[in-house]
């Protein structure tokens, strides 16, 4: 489920901030969405290390912005908006699911 939500979030953010890119090369946007989603799923390997996770997410924003800029030909402003929003949406989604799981677990105890 997380893979589909994350890829859909990237596609939607790209359609919001850079519609002209989406109209000209949808397959590139979809490919980049799934690649970035797989890279984002690797952030689970950092466990409880918040500084390492923050560095990884910052690097992921950089990789996404570079890919958007040089592969999809977006402007720097569009690239940074999409990449930052993508990581932010996924972080908020993960935190929300974590809080729901914690609350549901504590009510059962």
FENVENSUL-V946866 format. One line per field, one symbol per residue. ss: DSSP state (@ for helix, = for strand, . for the rest). A space follows every 50 residues. Layout:
ss=???
//
This chain:
ss=.@@@@@@@@@@@@@@@@.@@@@@@.@@@@@@@@@@@@@@@@@@@@@...@ @@@@@@@@@@@@@@@@@@@@.....@@@@@@@@@@@@@@@@@@@@@@@@@ @@@@@@@@.
//
